[in-house]
Amino acid sequence: MTCAARRYLLIGLSKTTHRDGSVATALPASPGEAAPRPGAPEPWTKTVWVYDLRTNKHFTLKTKPMARADLDEFFECYRPTDRHNRNATWSDATPEGRWRSYSYDEIVARDKVSLDFSGSGMRA
């Protein structure tokens, strides 16, 4: 059985149900080919918030495991019930901060639209 046939059997037809109840059906894409997807004219995501827990933090399974207290700052910044009033702790003036937002335009401008925010991503 070829890879394409196996993929067709595993994935089958992709179905999308729209808000009006209509169903769109498309054949799965071939390997190396992007699947056709309807898109909005404007991106729905305007801002992506990132918390950098890895920089200058070292956790191990035995000697220094991660504890709930290590995530307290994240939960304080995250504010799930008040997400429109989030404040970044990272800026050029405070480079030690861990909480930062990226706009859609900043992400699209990255090399290959990379979502790897490690290293220079937070610090740049």
MOPAC internal coordinates of N, CA, C and O (Angstrom, degrees):
PM7 1SCF
backbone

  N    0.0000 0     0.00 0     0.00 0    0    0    0
  C    1.4538 1     0.00 0     0.00 0    1    0    0
  C    1.5269 1   107.98 1     0.00 0    2    1    0
  O    1.2310 1   120.40 1   -46.79 1    3    2    1
  N    1.3053 1   116.84 1   133.21 1    3    2    1
  C    1.4567 1   120.77 1  -179.30 1    5    3    2
  C    1.5213 1   110.69 1   -75.50 1    6    5    3
  O    1.2310 1   121.76 1   -18.08 1    7    6    5
  N    1.3175 1   114.24 1   161.92 1    7    6    5
  C    1.4645 1   120.48 1   179.48 1    9    7    6
  C    1.5284 1   110.41 1   -61.10 1   10    9    7
  O    1.2310 1   120.48 1   138.76 1   11   10    9
  N    1.3379 1   116.68 1   -41.24 1   11   10    9
  C    1.4666 1   120.23 1  -179.21 1   13   11   10
  C    1.5221 1   111.03 1   -64.89 1   14   13   11
  O    1.2310 1   120.36 1   140.09 1   15   14   13
  N    1.3401 1   116.92 1   -39.91 1   15   14   13
  C    1.4647 1   120.16 1   179.27 1   17   15   14
  C    1.5228 1   110.63 1   -67.24 1   18   17   15
  O    1.2310 1   120.47 1   139.90 1   19   18   17
  N    1.3215 1   116.71 1   -40.10 1   19   18   17
  C    1.4665 1   121.06 1   179.11 1   21   19   18
  C    1.5260 1   109.72 1   -63.63 1   22   21   19
  O    1.2310 1   121.16 1   136.95 1   23   22   21
  N    1.3324 1   115.38 1   -43.05 1   23   22   21
  C    1.4609 1   119.31 1   179.66 1   25   23   22
  C    1.5281 1   110.72 1   -63.96 1   26   25   23
  O    1.2310 1   120.23 1   140.00 1   27   26   25
  N    1.3224 1   117.16 1   -40.00 1   27   26   25
  C    1.4563 1   121.11 1   179.28 1   29   27   26
  C    1.5229 1   110.60 1   -62.60 1   30   29   27
  O    1.2310 1   120.67 1   138.46 1   31   30   29
  N    1.3444 1   116.33 1   -41.54 1   31   30   29
  C    1.4609 1   119.21 1  -179.70 1   33   31   30
  C    1.5273 1   111.54 1   -69.19 1   34   33   31
  O    1.2310 1   120.48 1   143.14 1   35   34   33
  N    1.3436 1   116.69 1   -36.86 1   35   34   33
  C    1.4660 1   119.99 1  -178.84 1   37   35   34
  C    1.5242 1   111.73 1   -73.91 1   38   37   35
  O    1.2310 1   120.70 1   136.64 1   39   38   37
  N    1.3284 1   116.28 1   -43.36 1   39   38   37
  C    1.4524 1   119.77 1  -176.02 1   41   39   38
  C    1.5197 1   111.83 1   -89.59 1   42   41   39
  O    1.2310 1   120.87 1   140.54 1   43   42   41
  N    1.3240 1   115.94 1   -39.46 1   43   42   41
  C    1.4537 1   119.67 1  -177.43 1   45   43   42
  C    1.5138 1   109.94 1    68.05 1   46   45   43
  O    1.2310 1   120.82 1    23.83 1   47   46   45
  N    1.2651 1   116.04 1  -156.17 1   47   46   45
  C    1.4533 1   120.40 1   177.74 1   49   47   46
  C    1.5176 1   109.51 1   -82.56 1   50   49   47
  O    1.2310 1   120.51 1   -43.78 1   51   50   49
  N    1.3228 1   116.64 1   136.22 1   51   50   49
  C    1.4611 1   119.07 1   176.16 1   53   51   50
  C    1.5193 1   107.88 1   -87.29 1   54   53   51
  O    1.2310 1   120.91 1   -48.48 1   55   54   53
  N    1.3033 1   115.86 1   131.52 1   55   54   53
  C    1.4628 1   121.03 1  -178.72 1   57   55   54
  C    1.5158 1   109.39 1  -118.86 1   58   57   55
  O    1.2310 1   121.09 1   -41.41 1   59   58   57
  N    1.2946 1   115.53 1   138.59 1   59   58   57
  C    1.4500 1   122.25 1   177.32 1   61   59   58
  C    1.5095 1   108.34 1  -125.42 1   62   61   59
  O    1.2310 1   120.40 1   -54.37 1   63   62   61
  N    1.3252 1   116.83 1   125.63 1   63   62   61
  C    1.4491 1   121.31 1   177.03 1   65   63   62
  C    1.5196 1   108.37 1   -97.93 1   66   65   63
  O    1.2310 1   120.65 1   -56.57 1   67   66   65
  N    1.3092 1   116.36 1   123.43 1   67   66   65
  C    1.4487 1   121.34 1  -179.12 1   69   67   66
  C    1.5174 1   110.46 1   -86.56 1   70   69   67
  O    1.2310 1   120.86 1   -12.80 1   71   70   69
  N    1.3191 1   115.96 1   167.20 1   71   70   69
  C    1.4710 1   120.93 1  -178.53 1   73   71   70
  C    1.5218 1   112.57 1   -59.95 1   74   73   71
  O    1.2310 1   120.36 1   148.42 1   75   74   73
  N    1.3360 1   116.93 1   -31.58 1   75   74   73
  C    1.4623 1   119.27 1  -178.89 1   77   75   74
  C    1.5250 1   112.39 1   -81.46 1   78   77   75
  O    1.2310 1   119.94 1  -178.25 1   79   78   77
  N    1.3348 1   117.72 1     1.75 1   79   78   77
  C    1.4588 1   121.76 1   177.15 1   81   79   78
  C    1.5189 1   114.12 1    94.82 1   82   81   79
  O    1.2310 1   119.64 1   169.88 1   83   82   81
  N    1.3230 1   118.29 1   -10.12 1   83   82   81
  C    1.4635 1   119.82 1   178.36 1   85   83   82
  C    1.5260 1   109.88 1   -72.81 1   86   85   83
  O    1.2310 1   120.75 1   -26.92 1   87   86   85
  N    1.3204 1   116.17 1   153.08 1   87   86   85
  C    1.4551 1   121.85 1  -178.35 1   89   87   86
  C    1.5245 1   108.86 1  -117.97 1   90   89   87
  O    1.2310 1   120.73 1   -52.00 1   91   90   89
  N    1.3329 1   116.22 1   128.00 1   91   90   89
  C    1.4618 1   121.73 1   175.66 1   93   91   90
  C    1.5142 1   107.93 1  -103.20 1   94   93   91
  O    1.2310 1   119.85 1   -46.05 1   95   94   93
  N    1.3150 1   117.90 1   133.95 1   95   94   93
  C    1.4510 1   122.47 1  -179.59 1   97   95   94
  C    1.5161 1   108.72 1  -121.59 1   98   97   95
  O    1.2310 1   120.77 1   -44.76 1   99   98   97
  N    1.3253 1   116.13 1   135.24 1   99   98   97
  C    1.4638 1   120.80 1   179.33 1  101   99   98
  C    1.5163 1   109.05 1  -137.78 1  102  101   99
  O    1.2310 1   120.71 1   -32.51 1  103  102  101
  N    1.3108 1   116.25 1   147.49 1  103  102  101
  C    1.4531 1   120.41 1   174.39 1  105  103  102
  C    1.5153 1   108.85 1   -70.95 1  106  105  103
  O    1.2310 1   119.75 1   -32.33 1  107  106  105
  N    1.3337 1   118.09 1   147.67 1  107  106  105
  C    1.4602 1   119.11 1   178.43 1  109  107  106
  C    1.5189 1   110.29 1   -65.98 1  110  109  107
  O    1.2310 1   121.11 1   -27.29 1  111  110  109
  N    1.3136 1   115.48 1   152.71 1  111  110  109
  C    1.4560 1   120.61 1  -179.22 1  113  111  110
  C    1.5185 1   110.55 1   -74.31 1  114  113  111
  O    1.2310 1   120.82 1   -28.68 1  115  114  113
  N    1.3040 1   116.03 1   151.32 1  115  114  113
  C    1.4574 1   121.74 1   174.72 1  117  115  114
  C    1.5192 1   108.73 1   -72.71 1  118  117  115
  O    1.2310 1   119.88 1   -21.98 1  119  118  117
  N    1.3330 1   117.83 1   158.02 1  119  118  117
  C    1.4660 1   119.34 1   177.71 1  121  119  118
  C    1.5273 1   110.22 1   -56.48 1  122  121  119
  O    1.2310 1   120.69 1   -47.00 1  123  122  121
  N    1.3136 1   116.28 1   133.00 1  123  122  121
  C    1.4481 1   121.50 1  -179.34 1  125  123  122
  C    1.5142 1   113.94 1    85.63 1  126  125  123
  O    1.2310 1   119.90 1   179.42 1  127  126  125
  N    1.3126 1   117.79 1    -0.58 1  127  126  125
  C    1.4655 1   122.38 1  -178.79 1  129  127  126
  C    1.5243 1   108.24 1  -116.96 1  130  129  127
  O    1.2310 1   120.83 1   -46.84 1  131  130  129
  N    1.3067 1   116.03 1   133.16 1  131  130  129
  C    1.4559 1   119.96 1  -179.79 1  133  131  130
  C    1.5244 1   110.03 1   -72.96 1  134  133  131
  O    1.2310 1   121.12 1   -40.93 1  135  134  133
  N    1.3200 1   115.47 1   139.07 1  135  134  133
  C    1.4612 1   120.45 1   177.82 1  137  135  134
  C    1.5233 1   109.12 1   -72.84 1  138  137  135
  O    1.2310 1   120.16 1   -41.80 1  139  138  137
  N    1.3238 1   117.30 1   138.20 1  139  138  137
  C    1.4633 1   118.55 1   178.72 1  141  139  138
  C    1.5259 1   110.07 1   -70.79 1  142  141  139
  O    1.2310 1   121.14 1   -51.79 1  143  142  141
  N    1.3246 1   115.43 1   128.21 1  143  142  141
  C    1.4607 1   119.71 1   179.69 1  145  143  142
  C    1.5202 1   108.84 1  -135.26 1  146  145  143
  O    1.2310 1   121.02 1   -43.16 1  147  146  145
  N    1.3045 1   115.66 1   136.84 1  147  146  145
  C    1.4648 1   116.71 1   176.02 1  149  147  146
  C    1.5185 1   109.08 1   -71.49 1  150  149  147
  O    1.2310 1   120.29 1   -36.83 1  151  150  149
  N    1.2979 1   117.06 1   143.17 1  151  150  149
  C    1.4518 1   120.28 1  -179.02 1  153  151  150
  C    1.5142 1   111.08 1  -130.18 1  154  153  151
  O    1.2310 1   121.46 1   -22.76 1  155  154  153
  N    1.3007 1   114.81 1   157.24 1  155  154  153
  C    1.4558 1   120.81 1   176.22 1  157  155  154
  C    1.5273 1   108.48 1   -79.33 1  158  157  155
  O    1.2310 1   119.72 1   -31.27 1  159  158  157
  N    1.3094 1   118.15 1   148.73 1  159  158  157
  C    1.4637 1   119.59 1   178.79 1  161  159  158
  C    1.5273 1   112.26 1   -64.29 1  162  161  159
  O    1.2310 1   119.72 1   149.46 1  163  162  161
  N    1.3202 1   118.14 1   -30.54 1  163  162  161
  C    1.4555 1   123.49 1   176.97 1  165  163  162
  C    1.5242 1   108.68 1  -116.56 1  166  165  163
  O    1.2310 1   119.33 1   -35.81 1  167  166  165
  N    1.3321 1   118.89 1   144.19 1  167  166  165
  C    1.4717 1   120.03 1   178.50 1  169  167  166
  C    1.5259 1   111.13 1   -65.91 1  170  169  167
  O    1.2310 1   120.74 1   -39.38 1  171  170  169
  N    1.3185 1   116.19 1   140.62 1  171  170  169
  C    1.4621 1   120.73 1   179.07 1  173  171  170
  C    1.5188 1   111.01 1   -76.75 1  174  173  171
  O    1.2310 1   120.75 1   147.41 1  175  174  173
  N    1.3169 1   116.17 1   -32.59 1  175  174  173
  C    1.4593 1   120.66 1  -179.75 1  177  175  174
  C    1.5131 1   109.22 1   -88.51 1  178  177  175
  O    1.2310 1   120.82 1   -59.30 1  179  178  177
  N    1.3054 1   116.04 1   120.70 1  179  178  177
  C    1.4626 1   121.06 1   179.31 1  181  179  178
  C    1.5234 1   111.57 1   -96.80 1  182  181  179
  O    1.2310 1   120.61 1   144.51 1  183  182  181
  N    1.3465 1   116.45 1   -35.49 1  183  182  181
  C    1.4576 1   122.12 1  -174.91 1  185  183  182
  C    1.5218 1   109.57 1  -141.27 1  186  185  183
  O    1.2310 1   121.10 1   -40.88 1  187  186  185
  N    1.3350 1   115.51 1   139.12 1  187  186  185
  C    1.4629 1   121.62 1   174.61 1  189  187  186
  C    1.5231 1   106.86 1  -117.55 1  190  189  187
  O    1.2310 1   121.06 1   -54.49 1  191  190  189
  N    1.3385 1   115.58 1   125.51 1  191  190  189
  C    1.4632 1   120.59 1   179.15 1  193  191  190
  C    1.5143 1   109.16 1   -95.51 1  194  193  191
  O    1.2310 1   120.37 1   -42.89 1  195  194  193
  N    1.3365 1   116.90 1   137.11 1  195  194  193
  C    1.4590 1   122.76 1  -177.84 1  197  195  194
  C    1.5199 1   109.00 1  -129.09 1  198  197  195
  O    1.2310 1   121.00 1   -45.98 1  199  198  197
  N    1.3376 1   115.68 1   134.02 1  199  198  197
  C    1.4629 1   121.53 1   174.21 1  201  199  198
  C    1.5214 1   107.50 1  -112.23 1  202  201  199
  O    1.2310 1   119.92 1   -58.61 1  203  202  201
  N    1.3124 1   117.76 1   121.39 1  203  202  201
  C    1.4566 1   123.48 1  -176.78 1  205  203  202
  C    1.5317 1   109.78 1   -92.75 1  206  205  203
  O    1.2310 1   120.80 1   -88.32 1  207  206  205
  N    1.3179 1   116.08 1    91.68 1  207  206  205
  C    1.4633 1   120.42 1  -179.95 1  209  207  206
  C    1.5180 1   111.86 1   -84.86 1  210  209  207
  O    1.2310 1   119.67 1   157.52 1  211  210  209
  N    1.3232 1   118.24 1   -22.48 1  211  210  209
  C    1.4614 1   121.24 1  -170.99 1  213  211  210
  C    1.5174 1   115.00 1   -78.53 1  214  213  211
  O    1.2310 1   118.91 1   146.09 1  215  214  213
  N    1.3165 1   119.68 1   -33.91 1  215  214  213
  C    1.4576 1   121.52 1  -174.80 1  217  215  214
  C    1.5216 1   110.80 1   -67.23 1  218  217  215
  O    1.2310 1   121.18 1   -53.45 1  219  218  217
  N    1.3355 1   115.35 1   126.55 1  219  218  217
  C    1.4720 1   124.21 1   179.56 1  221  219  218
  C    1.5239 1   113.84 1    59.73 1  222  221  219
  O    1.2310 1   120.00 1  -157.74 1  223  222  221
  N    1.3084 1   117.60 1    22.26 1  223  222  221
  C    1.4661 1   122.29 1   174.64 1  225  223  222
  C    1.5211 1   107.27 1  -122.53 1  226  225  223
  O    1.2310 1   120.60 1   -46.81 1  227  226  225
  N    1.3035 1   116.46 1   133.19 1  227  226  225
  C    1.4631 1   120.28 1  -178.64 1  229  227  226
  C    1.5225 1   108.95 1  -129.00 1  230  229  227
  O    1.2310 1   120.92 1   -64.69 1  231  230  229
  N    1.3134 1   115.84 1   115.31 1  231  230  229
  C    1.4529 1   121.89 1   179.63 1  233  231  230
  C    1.5206 1   109.11 1  -117.51 1  234  233  231
  O    1.2310 1   120.78 1   -36.30 1  235  234  233
  N    1.3200 1   116.12 1   143.70 1  235  234  233
  C    1.4611 1   121.77 1   173.34 1  237  235  234
  C    1.5215 1   107.51 1  -132.75 1  238  237  235
  O    1.2310 1   120.88 1   -18.71 1  239  238  237
  N    1.3194 1   115.91 1   161.29 1  239  238  237
  C    1.4594 1   118.96 1  -179.10 1  241  239  238
  C    1.5193 1   112.86 1   -69.89 1  242  241  239
  O    1.2310 1   120.03 1   145.02 1  243  242  241
  N    1.3384 1   117.54 1   -34.98 1  243  242  241
  C    1.4667 1   119.35 1  -173.46 1  245  243  242
  C    1.5186 1   113.94 1  -102.00 1  246  245  243
  O    1.2310 1   119.70 1   130.42 1  247  246  245
  N    1.3271 1   118.18 1   -49.58 1  247  246  245
  C    1.4620 1   118.97 1  -172.52 1  249  247  246
  C    1.5282 1   114.31 1   -88.30 1  250  249  247
  O    1.2310 1   119.75 1   146.43 1  251  250  249
  N    1.3332 1   118.09 1   -33.57 1  251  250  249
  C    1.4658 1   120.52 1   179.88 1  253  251  250
  C    1.5294 1   110.07 1  -142.07 1  254  253  251
  O    1.2310 1   120.27 1  -107.07 1  255  254  253
  N    1.3278 1   117.09 1    72.93 1  255  254  253
  C    1.4698 1   119.15 1  -179.77 1  257  255  254
  C    1.5371 1   111.01 1   -72.53 1  258  257  255
  O    1.2310 1   121.67 1   -25.20 1  259  258  257
  N    1.3186 1   114.40 1   154.80 1  259  258  257
  C    1.4582 1   120.10 1   177.54 1  261  259  258
  C    1.5246 1   108.93 1   -69.15 1  262  261  259
  O    1.2310 1   121.01 1   -42.66 1  263  262  261
  N    1.3158 1   115.67 1   137.34 1  263  262  261
  C    1.4655 1   121.75 1   179.16 1  265  263  262
  C    1.5218 1   109.28 1  -119.32 1  266  265  263
  O    1.2310 1   120.51 1   -13.75 1  267  266  265
  N    1.2999 1   116.63 1   166.25 1  267  266  265
  C    1.4674 1   121.84 1   179.16 1  269  267  266
  C    1.5192 1   111.40 1   -58.72 1  270  269  267
  O    1.2310 1   120.42 1   145.81 1  271  270  269
  N    1.3291 1   116.80 1   -34.19 1  271  270  269
  C    1.4592 1   121.61 1  -179.79 1  273  271  270
  C    1.5326 1   111.71 1   -63.07 1  274  273  271
  O    1.2310 1   120.20 1   153.20 1  275  274  273
  N    1.3253 1   117.22 1   -26.80 1  275  274  273
  C    1.4676 1   120.92 1   178.10 1  277  275  274
  C    1.5192 1   111.80 1   -68.39 1  278  277  275
  O    1.2310 1   119.73 1   161.54 1  279  278  277
  N    1.3237 1   118.12 1   -18.46 1  279  278  277
  C    1.4610 1   122.31 1  -178.89 1  281  279  278
  C    1.5289 1   113.34 1  -104.95 1  282  281  279
  O    1.2310 1   120.21 1  -176.78 1  283  282  281
  N    1.3325 1   117.21 1     3.22 1  283  282  281
  C    1.4616 1   120.26 1  -178.51 1  285  283  282
  C    1.5282 1   112.52 1   -58.89 1  286  285  283
  O    1.2310 1   120.18 1   136.88 1  287  286  285
  N    1.3313 1   117.26 1   -43.12 1  287  286  285
  C    1.4650 1   119.75 1   179.56 1  289  287  286
  C    1.5273 1   110.71 1   -63.24 1  290  289  287
  O    1.2310 1   120.22 1   140.86 1  291  290  289
  N    1.3318 1   117.18 1   -39.14 1  291  290  289
  C    1.4599 1   120.29 1   178.18 1  293  291  290
  C    1.5235 1   110.92 1   -60.62 1  294  293  291
  O    1.2310 1   120.06 1   131.26 1  295  294  293
  N    1.3326 1   117.50 1   -48.74 1  295  294  293
  C    1.4651 1   120.47 1  -178.98 1  297  295  294
  C    1.5285 1   111.52 1   -64.06 1  298  297  295
  O    1.2310 1   120.34 1   146.28 1  299  298  297
  N    1.3274 1   116.95 1   -33.72 1  299  298  297
  C    1.4627 1   120.39 1   176.99 1  301  299  298
  C    1.5334 1   110.86 1   -67.08 1  302  301  299
  O    1.2310 1   120.25 1   141.98 1  303  302  301
  N    1.3281 1   117.12 1   -38.02 1  303  302  301
  C    1.4667 1   121.38 1  -179.90 1  305  303  302
  C    1.5241 1   112.37 1   -79.51 1  306  305  303
  O    1.2310 1   120.07 1   147.08 1  307  306  305
  N    1.3289 1   117.48 1   -32.92 1  307  306  305
  C    1.4643 1   122.51 1  -171.82 1  309  307  306
  C    1.5294 1   113.07 1   -63.84 1  310  309  307
  O    1.2310 1   119.72 1   134.58 1  311  310  309
  N    1.3045 1   118.15 1   -45.42 1  311  310  309
  C    1.4708 1   123.95 1   177.98 1  313  311  310
  C    1.5278 1   113.51 1    45.47 1  314  313  311
  O    1.2310 1   119.34 1  -111.05 1  315  314  313
  N    1.3104 1   118.86 1    68.95 1  315  314  313
  C    1.4625 1   119.41 1  -177.12 1  317  315  314
  C    1.5271 1   113.52 1   -63.08 1  318  317  315
  O    1.2310 1   119.61 1   151.33 1  319  318  317
  N    1.3069 1   118.36 1   -28.67 1  319  318  317
  C    1.4691 1   120.00 1  -178.89 1  321  319  318
  C    1.5255 1   112.23 1   -88.76 1  322  321  319
  O    1.2310 1   120.45 1   168.24 1  323  322  321
  N    1.3324 1   116.74 1   -11.76 1  323  322  321
  C    1.4697 1   121.11 1  -178.13 1  325  323  322
  C    1.5289 1   109.22 1  -134.58 1  326  325  323
  O    1.2310 1   120.71 1  -131.01 1  327  326  325
  N    1.3244 1   116.26 1    48.99 1  327  326  325
  C    1.4657 1   120.80 1  -170.90 1  329  327  326
  C    1.5160 1   114.01 1   -68.42 1  330  329  327
  O    1.2310 1   119.36 1   160.07 1  331  330  329
  N    1.3093 1   118.82 1   -19.93 1  331  330  329
  C    1.4594 1   120.64 1   179.77 1  333  331  330
  C    1.5285 1   112.59 1   -79.47 1  334  333  331
  O    1.2310 1   120.57 1   171.22 1  335  334  333
  N    1.3176 1   116.52 1    -8.78 1  335  334  333
  C    1.4696 1   120.67 1   179.04 1  337  335  334
  C    1.5242 1   111.84 1  -115.27 1  338  337  335
  O    1.2310 1   120.27 1  -147.69 1  339  338  337
  N    1.3236 1   117.09 1    32.31 1  339  338  337
  C    1.4639 1   120.78 1   177.17 1  341  339  338
  C    1.5219 1   109.58 1   -73.32 1  342  341  339
  O    1.2310 1   121.04 1   -33.09 1  343  342  341
  N    1.3315 1   115.61 1   146.91 1  343  342  341
  C    1.4598 1   121.35 1   178.37 1  345  343  342
  C    1.5164 1   109.12 1  -124.86 1  346  345  343
  O    1.2310 1   120.67 1   -48.50 1  347  346  345
  N    1.3160 1   116.32 1   131.50 1  347  346  345
  C    1.4592 1   121.21 1   178.81 1  349  347  346
  C    1.5193 1   110.11 1   -72.24 1  350  349  347
  O    1.2310 1   120.76 1   -38.60 1  351  350  349
  N    1.3412 1   116.16 1   141.40 1  351  350  349
  C    1.4662 1   120.21 1   173.99 1  353  351  350
  C    1.5136 1   110.44 1   -98.50 1  354  353  351
  O    1.2310 1   120.04 1   166.26 1  355  354  353
  N    1.3432 1   117.52 1   -13.74 1  355  354  353
  C    1.4649 1   121.74 1   177.15 1  357  355  354
  C    1.5158 1   110.29 1   -97.92 1  358  357  355
  O    1.2310 1   120.82 1   -41.88 1  359  358  357
  N    1.3223 1   116.03 1   138.12 1  359  358  357
  C    1.4668 1   122.66 1   172.01 1  361  359  358
  C    1.5152 1   106.69 1  -160.63 1  362  361  359
  O    1.2310 1   120.24 1    -3.56 1  363  362  361
  N    1.3164 1   117.15 1   176.44 1  363  362  361
  C    1.4637 1   119.89 1   176.44 1  365  363  362
  C    1.5205 1   110.62 1   -62.17 1  366  365  363
  O    1.2310 1   120.24 1   147.91 1  367  366  365
  N    1.3140 1   117.14 1   -32.09 1  367  366  365
  C    1.4660 1   121.40 1   179.85 1  369  367  366
  C    1.5240 1   112.12 1   -77.65 1  370  369  367
  O    1.2310 1   120.04 1   150.44 1  371  370  369
  N    1.3386 1   117.53 1   -29.56 1  371  370  369
  C    1.4719 1   121.63 1   179.02 1  373  371  370
  C    1.5324 1   109.71 1  -125.50 1  374  373  371
  O    1.2310 1   120.10 1  -104.73 1  375  374  373
  N    1.3453 1   117.42 1    75.27 1  375  374  373
  C    1.4647 1   120.35 1  -176.62 1  377  375  374
  C    1.5304 1   113.72 1   -70.52 1  378  377  375
  O    1.2310 1   119.47 1   170.21 1  379  378  377
  N    1.3326 1   118.61 1    -9.79 1  379  378  377
  C    1.4656 1   120.27 1   178.13 1  381  379  378
  C    1.5264 1   112.15 1   -83.17 1  382  381  379
  O    1.2310 1   119.75 1   173.28 1  383  382  381
  N    1.3119 1   118.07 1    -6.72 1  383  382  381
  C    1.4628 1   121.81 1   178.57 1  385  383  382
  C    1.5194 1   111.84 1   -65.72 1  386  385  383
  O    1.2310 1   120.11 1   -25.30 1  387  386  385
  N    1.3103 1   117.39 1   154.70 1  387  386  385
  C    1.4575 1   122.28 1  -175.97 1  389  387  386
  C    1.5380 1   113.62 1  -113.34 1  390  389  387
  O    1.2310 1   118.89 1   166.34 1  391  390  389
  N    1.2937 1   119.71 1   -13.66 1  391  390  389
  C    1.4704 1   123.79 1  -173.54 1  393  391  390
  C    1.5201 1   108.71 1  -109.33 1  394  393  391
  O    1.2310 1   120.74 1   -57.26 1  395  394  393
  N    1.3305 1   116.20 1   122.74 1  395  394  393
  C    1.4601 1   120.16 1  -175.39 1  397  395  394
  C    1.5194 1   109.88 1  -148.40 1  398  397  395
  O    1.2310 1   121.11 1   -27.92 1  399  398  397
  N    1.3199 1   115.48 1   152.08 1  399  398  397
  C    1.4591 1   119.64 1   174.81 1  401  399  398
  C    1.5207 1   109.63 1  -110.55 1  402  401  399
  O    1.2310 1   121.61 1   -30.92 1  403  402  401
  N    1.3313 1   114.53 1   149.08 1  403  402  401
  C    1.4531 1   122.54 1   174.44 1  405  403  402
  C    1.5180 1   106.99 1  -121.72 1  406  405  403
  O    1.2310 1   120.65 1   -46.24 1  407  406  405
  N    1.3192 1   116.37 1   133.76 1  407  406  405
  C    1.4574 1   119.61 1   177.23 1  409  407  406
  C    1.5239 1   109.32 1   -79.87 1  410  409  407
  O    1.2310 1   120.71 1   -17.30 1  411  410  409
  N    1.3051 1   116.25 1   162.70 1  411  410  409
  C    1.4626 1   121.76 1   177.02 1  413  411  410
  C    1.5291 1   110.29 1   -55.68 1  414  413  411
  O    1.2310 1   120.19 1   136.98 1  415  414  413
  N    1.3308 1   117.24 1   -43.02 1  415  414  413
  C    1.4670 1   121.18 1  -178.59 1  417  415  414
  C    1.5226 1   111.99 1   -64.73 1  418  417  415
  O    1.2310 1   119.88 1   142.87 1  419  418  417
  N    1.3454 1   117.83 1   -37.13 1  419  418  417
  C    1.4649 1   120.58 1   177.47 1  421  419  418
  C    1.5273 1   111.01 1   -64.50 1  422  421  419
  O    1.2310 1   120.36 1   139.94 1  423  422  421
  N    1.3253 1   116.91 1   -40.06 1  423  422  421
  C    1.4669 1   120.54 1  -178.48 1  425  423  422
  C    1.5231 1   110.57 1   -70.64 1  426  425  423
  O    1.2310 1   119.88 1   136.98 1  427  426  425
  N    1.3257 1   117.83 1   -43.02 1  427  426  425
  C    1.4581 1   121.36 1  -179.41 1  429  427  426
  C    1.5277 1   110.62 1   -65.22 1  430  429  427
  O    1.2310 1   119.81 1   149.67 1  431  430  429
  N    1.3254 1   117.98 1   -30.33 1  431  430  429
  C    1.4589 1   121.48 1  -179.84 1  433  431  430
  C    1.5251 1   112.64 1   -75.44 1  434  433  431
  O    1.2310 1   119.41 1   165.62 1  435  434  433
  N    1.3467 1   118.74 1   -14.38 1  435  434  433
  C    1.4654 1   121.86 1  -179.56 1  437  435  434
  C    1.5225 1   110.31 1   -68.59 1  438  437  435
  O    1.2310 1   120.86 1   -23.57 1  439  438  437
  N    1.3245 1   115.96 1   156.43 1  439  438  437
  C    1.4572 1   121.89 1   178.42 1  441  439  438
  C    1.5202 1   109.65 1   -58.01 1  442  441  439
  O    1.2310 1   119.97 1   -59.12 1  443  442  441
  N    1.3109 1   117.67 1   120.88 1  443  442  441
  C    1.4664 1   125.26 1   179.72 1  445  443  442
  C    1.5299 1   112.00 1    57.42 1  446  445  443
  O    1.2310 1   120.17 1  -153.47 1  447  446  445
  N    1.3060 1   117.27 1    26.53 1  447  446  445
  C    1.4678 1   123.81 1  -179.70 1  449  447  446
  C    1.5322 1   109.45 1    51.54 1  450  449  447
  O    1.2310 1   121.24 1  -133.08 1  451  450  449
  N    1.3210 1   115.24 1    46.92 1  451  450  449
  C    1.4615 1   122.15 1  -175.87 1  453  451  450
  C    1.5274 1   111.41 1   -70.35 1  454  453  451
  O    1.2310 1   121.48 1   -42.67 1  455  454  453
  N    1.3228 1   114.76 1   137.33 1  455  454  453
  C    1.4626 1   120.63 1   174.27 1  457  455  454
  C    1.5231 1   111.43 1  -101.85 1  458  457  455
  O    1.2310 1   120.31 1  -162.78 1  459  458  457
  N    1.3218 1   117.01 1    17.22 1  459  458  457
  C    1.4581 1   122.12 1   176.73 1  461  459  458
  C    1.5228 1   107.52 1   -83.93 1  462  461  459
  O    1.2310 1   120.94 1   -77.91 1  463  462  461
  N    1.3244 1   115.80 1   102.09 1  463  462  461
  C    1.4641 1   120.76 1  -176.82 1  465  463  462
  C    1.5257 1   112.05 1   -97.06 1  466  465  463
  O    1.2310 1   119.94 1  -168.60 1  467  466  465
  N    1.3278 1   117.72 1    11.40 1  467  466  465
  C    1.4626 1   120.37 1  -177.81 1  469  467  466
  C    1.5218 1   110.81 1   -74.49 1  470  469  467
  O    1.2310 1   121.40 1   -20.36 1  471  470  469
  N    1.3060 1   114.93 1   159.64 1  471  470  469
  C    1.4666 1   120.48 1   175.83 1  473  471  470
  C    1.5127 1   112.37 1    63.15 1  474  473  471
  O    1.2310 1   120.93 1    65.10 1  475  474  473
  N    1.3149 1   115.83 1  -114.90 1  475  474  473
  C    1.4541 1   120.10 1  -175.51 1  477  475  474
  C    1.5172 1   112.74 1   -71.88 1  478  477  475
  O    1.2310 1   119.76 1   165.01 1  479  478  477
  N    1.3336 1   118.07 1   -14.99 1  479  478  477
  C    1.4485 1   120.10 1  -178.86 1  481  479  478
  C    1.5099 1   112.81 1   -60.60 1  482  481  479
  O    1.2310 1   119.77 1   134.07 1  483  482  481
  N    1.3298 1   118.04 1   -45.93 1  483  482  481
  C    1.4621 1   121.58 1   179.69 1  485  483  482
  C    1.5148 1   109.79 1   -81.66 1  486  485  483
  O    1.2310 1   120.81 1   146.33 1  487  486  485
  N    1.2961 1   116.06 1   -33.67 1  487  486  485
  C    1.4584 1   120.19 1  -172.96 1  489  487  486
  C    1.5240 1   113.41 1   -89.18 1  490  489  487
  O    1.2310 1   120.33 1   175.40 1  491  490  489
  N    1.3397 1   116.98 1    -4.60 1  491  490  489
  C    1.4661 1   118.82 1  -177.81 1  493  491  490
  C    1.5021 1   111.59 1   -91.54 1  494  493  491
  O    1.2310 1   120.10 1   180.00 1  495  494  493

